[in-house]
Amino acid sequence: MAAENYIQSLLRDVPDFPKPGIVFKDITPLLANPIARKKVVEEIALHFSTQGVEAVAAVEARGFIFGSLLAEALGVPFIPVRKSGKLPFHKIHEEYALEYGTASIEMHVDAFEPGTRVLIHDDLLATGGTATAAGNMIERLGGIVVGYSFIINLAFLPGEKMLSQRFGVKPHYLVSDQ
């Protein structure tokens, strides 16, 4: 079975969560399978192995799971990108639009040195708002966004196009959901 089909088989759709009309992409069956977890990390690490990644930034909460494993596989530092109010030290934050309102994420100001080549990881790419906010913070701190990795891309939403246009890098994902 091809990697995409294998990974897709371990994702679960949960209709009407967290609210009516939303189909939540549940990765917990994938997390429960150690062979599949390893495969996800191997596939992403292989894709980025020649791109000079010097750090992996991952978005809370599900992005942390594979982001830290990916940083370990690539032998680089892990940078947590958290919801506002969760980091204890000096930080920057970035607001982004949600369907109804706004949210914000933050990162420590000393997370990396200026000029560091950063890969941003999250579990799912939808509208691209959270990923764009993370990229904006990386750039504000002098980092270079070398790529985006996701397990799932919701291709019917504008995230892929938004990130490609804004950062000049095509997001990498393992599964595309039309």
C-alpha atoms as a printed R data frame, in Angstrom:
    type eleno elety resid chain resno       x      y      z
1   ATOM     1    CA   MET     A     1   0.000  0.000  0.000
2   ATOM     2    CA   ALA     A     2   1.375  3.425 -0.967
3   ATOM     3    CA   ALA     A     3   2.255  5.743  1.925
4   ATOM     4    CA   GLU     A     4  -0.610  8.140  1.159
5   ATOM     5    CA   ASN     A     5  -3.203  5.359  1.131
6   ATOM     6    CA   TYR     A     6  -1.760  3.792  4.271
7   ATOM     7    CA   ILE     A     7  -1.845  7.076  6.182
8   ATOM     8    CA   GLN     A     8  -5.309  7.952  4.822
9   ATOM     9    CA   SER     A     9  -6.613  4.599  6.069
10  ATOM    10    CA   LEU     A    10  -5.646  5.625  9.624
11  ATOM    11    CA   LEU     A    11  -7.460  8.962  9.627
12  ATOM    12    CA   ARG     A    12 -10.986  9.221 10.929
13  ATOM    13    CA   ASP     A    13 -13.635 11.732  9.887
14  ATOM    14    CA   VAL     A    14 -15.825 12.947 12.757
15  ATOM    15    CA   PRO     A    15 -18.863 14.825 11.409
16  ATOM    16    CA   ASP     A    16 -20.261 17.869 13.175
17  ATOM    17    CA   PHE     A    17 -17.264 18.382 15.445
18  ATOM    18    CA   PRO     A    18 -16.506 20.834 16.990
19  ATOM    19    CA   LYS     A    19 -19.696 22.322 15.572
20  ATOM    20    CA   PRO     A    20 -22.384 21.396 13.037
21  ATOM    21    CA   GLY     A    21 -21.194 21.308  9.433
22  ATOM    22    CA   ILE     A    22 -17.525 20.720 10.269
23  ATOM    23    CA   VAL     A    23 -15.889 17.370  9.487
24  ATOM    24    CA   PHE     A    24 -13.033 16.974 11.975
25  ATOM    25    CA   LYS     A    25  -9.964 15.056 10.800
26  ATOM    26    CA   ASP     A    26  -9.045 12.825 13.732
27  ATOM    27    CA   ILE     A    27  -5.424 11.640 13.743
28  ATOM    28    CA   THR     A    28  -5.667  9.549 16.937
29  ATOM    29    CA   PRO     A    29  -5.875  6.218 15.037
30  ATOM    30    CA   LEU     A    30  -2.642  7.234 13.276
31  ATOM    31    CA   LEU     A    31  -1.042  8.126 16.611
32  ATOM    32    CA   ALA     A    32  -2.013  4.714 17.995
33  ATOM    33    CA   ASN     A    33  -0.011  2.954 15.283
34  ATOM    34    CA   PRO     A    34   3.759  3.106 15.909
35  ATOM    35    CA   ILE     A    35   4.598  1.863 12.402
36  ATOM    36    CA   ALA     A    36   2.434  4.574 10.837
37  ATOM    37    CA   ARG     A    37   3.886  7.287 13.102
38  ATOM    38    CA   LYS     A    38   7.354  6.262 12.023
39  ATOM    39    CA   LYS     A    39   6.294  6.265  8.369
40  ATOM    40    CA   VAL     A    40   4.885  9.797  8.644
41  ATOM    41    CA   VAL     A    41   8.123 11.096 10.151
42  ATOM    42    CA   GLU     A    42  10.267  9.250  7.591
43  ATOM    43    CA   GLU     A    43   8.247 10.588  4.646
44  ATOM    44    CA   ILE     A    44   8.390 14.199  5.823
45  ATOM    45    CA   ALA     A    45  12.051 14.033  6.893
46  ATOM    46    CA   LEU     A    46  13.038 12.520  3.535
47  ATOM    47    CA   HIS     A    47  11.253 15.292  1.663
48  ATOM    48    CA   PHE     A    48  13.073 18.022  3.604
49  ATOM    49    CA   SER     A    49  16.437 16.262  4.102
50  ATOM    50    CA   THR     A    50  18.178 18.259  1.348
51  ATOM    51    CA   GLN     A    51  16.658 21.658  2.093
52  ATOM    52    CA   GLY     A    52  18.985 22.768  4.861
53  ATOM    53    CA   VAL     A    53  16.421 22.764  7.671
54  ATOM    54    CA   GLU     A    54  18.027 24.130 10.850
55  ATOM    55    CA   ALA     A    55  14.959 24.080 13.138
56  ATOM    56    CA   VAL     A    56  11.375 22.801 13.168
57  ATOM    57    CA   ALA     A    57   8.595 25.040 14.473
58  ATOM    58    CA   ALA     A    58   5.337 23.259 15.205
59  ATOM    59    CA   VAL     A    59   1.909 24.579 16.051
60  ATOM    60    CA   GLU     A    60   0.047 23.555 19.216
61  ATOM    61    CA   ALA     A    61  -1.383 21.074 19.864
62  ATOM    62    CA   ARG     A    62  -1.481 18.260 17.310
63  ATOM    63    CA   GLY     A    63   1.421 19.770 15.365
64  ATOM    64    CA   PHE     A    64   3.647 19.262 18.418
65  ATOM    65    CA   ILE     A    65   3.359 15.495 18.204
66  ATOM    66    CA   PHE     A    66   4.926 15.039 14.801
67  ATOM    67    CA   GLY     A    67   6.858 18.310 14.893
68  ATOM    68    CA   SER     A    68   9.025 17.161 17.781
69  ATOM    69    CA   LEU     A    69   9.539 13.741 16.179
70  ATOM    70    CA   LEU     A    70  10.461 15.441 12.916
71  ATOM    71    CA   ALA     A    71  12.962 17.739 14.648
72  ATOM    72    CA   GLU     A    72  14.525 14.683 16.246
73  ATOM    73    CA   ALA     A    73  14.717 12.835 12.918
74  ATOM    74    CA   LEU     A    74  16.352 15.848 11.257
75  ATOM    75    CA   GLY     A    75  18.679 16.430 14.238
76  ATOM    76    CA   VAL     A    76  17.572 20.047 14.724
77  ATOM    77    CA   PRO     A    77  15.975 22.129 17.499
78  ATOM    78    CA   PHE     A    78  12.218 22.080 18.110
79  ATOM    79    CA   ILE     A    79  10.361 25.405 18.424
80  ATOM    80    CA   PRO     A    80   6.915 25.353 20.043
81  ATOM    81    CA   VAL     A    81   4.346 27.738 18.570
82  ATOM    82    CA   ARG     A    82   1.661 28.059 21.225
83  ATOM    83    CA   LYS     A    83  -1.742 29.540 21.774
84  ATOM    84    CA   SER     A    84  -1.510 32.936 23.438
85  ATOM    85    CA   GLY     A    85  -0.911 32.953 27.168
86  ATOM    86    CA   LYS     A    86   0.928 29.614 27.309
87  ATOM    87    CA   LEU     A    87   4.604 30.591 27.007
88  ATOM    88    CA   PRO     A    88   6.412 31.804 30.152
89  ATOM    89    CA   PHE     A    89   9.265 33.887 28.710
90  ATOM    90    CA   HIS     A    90   9.584 36.954 26.457
91  ATOM    91    CA   LYS     A    91   7.511 36.326 23.368
92  ATOM    92    CA   ILE     A    92   5.990 37.741 20.220
93  ATOM    93    CA   HIS     A    93   2.484 37.026 19.071
94  ATOM    94    CA   GLU     A    94   0.557 37.117 15.827
95  ATOM    95    CA   GLU     A    95  -3.179 37.388 15.349
96  ATOM    96    CA   TYR     A    96  -4.990 35.667 12.512
97  ATOM    97    CA   ALA     A    97  -8.549 35.432 11.274
98  ATOM    98    CA   LEU     A    98 -10.874 32.590 12.107
99  ATOM    99    CA   GLU     A    99 -14.242 31.898 10.530
100 ATOM   100    CA   TYR     A   100 -15.849 33.959 13.320
101 ATOM   101    CA   GLY     A   101 -13.371 36.304 14.944
102 ATOM   102    CA   THR     A   102  -9.646 36.104 15.558
103 ATOM   103    CA   ALA     A   103  -7.099 34.034 17.454
104 ATOM   104    CA   SER     A   104  -3.416 34.453 18.175
105 ATOM   105    CA   ILE     A   105  -0.330 32.336 18.618
106 ATOM   106    CA   GLU     A   106   3.028 33.121 20.147
107 ATOM   107    CA   MET     A   107   6.665 32.108 20.171
108 ATOM   108    CA   HIS     A   108   9.632 32.897 22.411
109 ATOM   109    CA   VAL     A   109  11.783 35.729 21.059
110 ATOM   110    CA   ASP     A   110  14.946 33.659 21.594
111 ATOM   111    CA   ALA     A   111  13.623 30.507 19.885
112 ATOM   112    CA   PHE     A   112  16.338 30.664 17.207
113 ATOM   113    CA   GLU     A   113  19.096 32.888 15.864
114 ATOM   114    CA   PRO     A   114  18.415 35.294 12.970
115 ATOM   115    CA   GLY     A   115  19.108 33.616  9.637
116 ATOM   116    CA   THR     A   116  17.972 30.188 10.859
117 ATOM   117    CA   ARG     A   117  16.233 28.089  8.193
118 ATOM   118    CA   VAL     A   118  12.943 26.956  9.747
119 ATOM   119    CA   LEU     A   119  10.497 24.266  8.677
120 ATOM   120    CA   ILE     A   120   6.972 24.872 10.001
121 ATOM   121    CA   HIS     A   121   4.848 21.807 10.777
122 ATOM   122    CA   ASP     A   122   1.205 21.310 11.665
123 ATOM   123    CA   ASP     A   123  -1.095 18.339 11.324
124 ATOM   124    CA   LEU     A   124  -3.607 19.931  8.944
125 ATOM   125    CA   LEU     A   125  -3.658 22.705  6.347
126 ATOM   126    CA   ALA     A   126  -7.053 24.346  5.897
127 ATOM   127    CA   THR     A   127  -7.343 28.102  5.301
128 ATOM   128    CA   GLY     A   128  -3.668 28.724  6.060
129 ATOM   129    CA   GLY     A   129  -4.305 31.332  8.763
130 ATOM   130    CA   THR     A   130  -2.408 29.636 11.569
131 ATOM   131    CA   ALA     A   131   0.447 28.585  9.274
132 ATOM   132    CA   THR     A   132   0.753 32.101  7.858
133 ATOM   133    CA   ALA     A   133   0.816 33.567 11.371
134 ATOM   134    CA   ALA     A   134   3.620 31.161 12.337
135 ATOM   135    CA   GLY     A   135   5.576 32.081  9.211
136 ATOM   136    CA   ASN     A   136   5.112 35.788  9.896
137 ATOM   137    CA   MET     A   137   6.580 35.352 13.382
138 ATOM   138    CA   ILE     A   138   9.538 33.376 12.039
139 ATOM   139    CA   GLU     A   139  10.269 36.183  9.600
140 ATOM   140    CA   ARG     A   140   9.787 38.915 12.243
141 ATOM   141    CA   LEU     A   141  12.472 37.227 14.331
142 ATOM   142    CA   GLY     A   142  14.828 37.086 11.327
143 ATOM   143    CA   GLY     A   143  14.299 33.445 10.397
144 ATOM   144    CA   ILE     A   144  13.840 32.008  6.930
145 ATOM   145    CA   VAL     A   145  10.775 29.874  6.210
146 ATOM   146    CA   VAL     A   146  12.190 27.020  4.116
147 ATOM   147    CA   GLY     A   147   9.028 24.963  4.029
148 ATOM   148    CA   TYR     A   148   5.736 23.859  5.450
149 ATOM   149    CA   SER     A   149   4.817 20.276  6.238
150 ATOM   150    CA   PHE     A   150   1.407 18.839  7.011
151 ATOM   151    CA   ILE     A   151  -0.087 15.400  7.309
152 ATOM   152    CA   ILE     A   152  -3.398 16.480  5.734
153 ATOM   153    CA   ASN     A   153  -4.233 19.180  3.190
154 ATOM   154    CA   LEU     A   154  -7.870 20.196  2.804
155 ATOM   155    CA   ALA     A   155  -7.462 20.991 -0.895
156 ATOM   156    CA   PHE     A   156 -10.907 22.568 -1.208
157 ATOM   157    CA   LEU     A   157  -9.764 25.405  1.086
158 ATOM   158    CA   PRO     A   158  -7.261 28.153  0.122
159 ATOM   159    CA   GLY     A   159  -4.381 27.296  2.489
160 ATOM   160    CA   GLU     A   160  -2.004 25.780 -0.047
161 ATOM   161    CA   LYS     A   161  -2.367 28.697 -2.448
162 ATOM   162    CA   MET     A   162  -2.053 31.248  0.371
163 ATOM   163    CA   LEU     A   163   1.213 29.799  1.696
164 ATOM   164    CA   SER     A   164   2.702 29.353 -1.777
165 ATOM   165    CA   GLN     A   165   2.007 32.978 -2.654
166 ATOM   166    CA   ARG     A   166   2.997 34.489  0.691
167 ATOM   167    CA   PHE     A   167   6.202 32.540  1.400
168 ATOM   168    CA   GLY     A   168   7.190 31.270 -2.058
169 ATOM   169    CA   VAL     A   169   7.286 27.630 -0.932
170 ATOM   170    CA   LYS     A   170   4.874 24.902 -1.913
171 ATOM   171    CA   PRO     A   171   3.505 23.231  1.218
172 ATOM   172    CA   HIS     A   172   4.296 19.536  1.533
173 ATOM   173    CA   TYR     A   173   1.586 17.178  2.765
174 ATOM   174    CA   LEU     A   174   1.096 13.437  2.863
175 ATOM   175    CA   VAL     A   175  -2.677 13.222  2.275
176 ATOM   176    CA   SER     A   176  -4.933 15.531  0.283
177 ATOM   177    CA   ASP     A   177  -8.619 15.578  1.071
178 ATOM   178    CA   GLN     A   178 -10.852 16.945 -1.655
